[in-house]
Amino acid sequence: MSGEPEDCQRCHGSEVICESDPALCPYEDEPPLAVRVLNLHGVALAAATELARKFAGVVFASGRRTVREQARAMAANAAADVDFVRSTYVNSLAARRCQAWVDMHLTAKQDQIAEAFERILCDLPDSELAHLTRHVSGDAFDVVPSTAAVRAFLVELADRHGGKFLDHEGKLLRWHWEAK
């Protein structure tokens, strides 16, 4: 390997790979670890990999989620804003059922909302769930908002890959990227 360890940008375990000669890197085709742990696939994996390679400091907040994880994420927001589901998600069977539950239980606590959302989402076929979120299928990721350059690149990735970029979820500042 060429170069000294202090010149390297990548470290895979105890093996240091020098950026000055990428041809020597056996991991060149693998997504960075920060992307691999998101458990994405297809277009979302490609987009997240491009983002991580271009902006090494980007922080991914989430990737693929289980139905339980999705329900909990939604519940945390719905507990703070009873209109969160309505103002964030496209009109779908899943969104309507979740919002209806919130509307009928306005004083519910976050854990109660999470349990209800999980029951609602588990009762739906994958095709209906896909109208609500791409996280469950591994086709979406969230990024901690950072620089204008990162935001612009996320927009570019959406244009190039036929994806979708959102810089808000309801009233919340969240950067969300998903494959269509």
N, C-alpha and C positions, 0 to 999 in steps of 0.2 A: 504494500500500500504506500502511496505517496503522501507526503505532508505529515505534519506533526499533529498530535491529538488536539492541541489548542486551536488549530486551524479548522477543525472539523465541525460540521453542523449537526451530524447525526450520530447517535450512539445506540447501538442495538445490543443490550446486555453489556458484556464486558468488551465487546468488539467495537472499535471505533472505526467509522468509515469516513474517509476524507471527501469533502465536497469538491475539492480541486480536481478530482478524477472520478466523476460519477460512473464511468465505464467499469470501474473496479467494484462498485457497490452491488452485492448480490441481492439487495433489497429494493433496487430501483423501481421495480414494477409493483411493489407492495404499497398500499396506502400507508401513510404515517400512523403510528400507534393511536394518536388522538382521534383518528377517523375509524380505525379498525374496531375500537371499543364501542362505537356507535351502532354497530351491527346493521349497517345500511346495505343496500344492494342496488344494482343497475345504475340508473341516471343519478340518483341521489348520492350513491357512493362515488361516482365519477366527479360530481360537482363538489362534494365535500373534500375530496382528495385534491382537486385543483385549488380550492380555497386554502387548504392547509399548506400546500406547497408554496403558494404565492405569499401568504401571510402567516409566517411561522408562529406568531404570537396570538393568533385567533383562538378564542375560547369557545368550544362547543358546549352548549348547555344540555342538549339532549339529542337523541337519535331515535332508533326503534324503541317503542314502548310496548309493554304488555297491556292488555285491556285494563287491568288493575292500575297500572302506572298512569295510563291515560285518564282514567276516571279520577284518580287522586290529583293529577295536575289540573284538570278542569275544576274539580271541587274547590281547590285552594283559591282559585280565581272567583268562582261563583259564590263562595262564602263572603267574599269582600264586595262583590258587585252582583246583585241579583239579575242584572241584565247581561252579564258576561257572555253567556251562551248565545243569546239572541244577537248581541252586537259583534260577536267574533266569528261564528260559524255560518256557513251557507245554510240556507233553508233545506233541511233534509229530515227524514224520519227520525234519525238519531238526535239531531239538534232539537227538533220539536218535542220529542219525548223528554229529553233532559230539561229543557226550559219549562215544560209543563210541570214537571216534578218540583222544580225550584219555585215556580209560581204558586203551587199548592202548599209549599212548606217554607214560607219566607223566614221563619225563625230557626231553621235547621242549622245545626253545627256542621263544620267542615267534614268531620268523619261520617256523619249521617248522609251528607250529600255524596261523598265518595262511594259509600256502600250502595246508594240508590243508583248513581250513575253506572257503577260496575254492573249491577243487575240489568239495567236497561241496555247497556252496550253488549253484554254477554248474550242477550236474547236476540240480537240482530245478526243476520248473515254478514259475512265479510264484505259483500258487495255494498250493503247499506252502510257499514262501518267506514268504508273507504270514502263515502260522501262527507263524513264528519272529519276524519283525520287520516293523514298518510303516515303518521308516526307508527301505528300498529303494524303496518305492512313493511316498514323499513324504508319508506320512500320520502321521508322528511327529516329535517334536522333543524335545531334552533342554535343560534349563535348569540353570545353576549354582545349587545351593541357596543361598537367601538368607533373606528374612524370612518370618515367620509369615503376614503379609498376602499375600505372593506365593503361598505354598503354599496358603492358603485360596482364593485366586482360581483357582488351577489346579484345585483340587477342584471349585469352582463351575463352571468351564468344562467339566469332564468331565461333570458332572451335566446342564448345559444343552445340551451338544452331543452327548450320548450317547457321550462318549469315555471314556478310561481314564487315570487318573493314578497313577503309582507313585513313592514317595519313596525306594525302595531297589531296587537291582538286585543280587540275591544279598546279599552282606554289605556292599556298597558304598552309600554315601550318594549317590544320583543322583536327580535329578528328571526323570522321563520322562512325556511326555504323548502319547497316540496316539488317533486316530480309530478307531472300531470298524467 
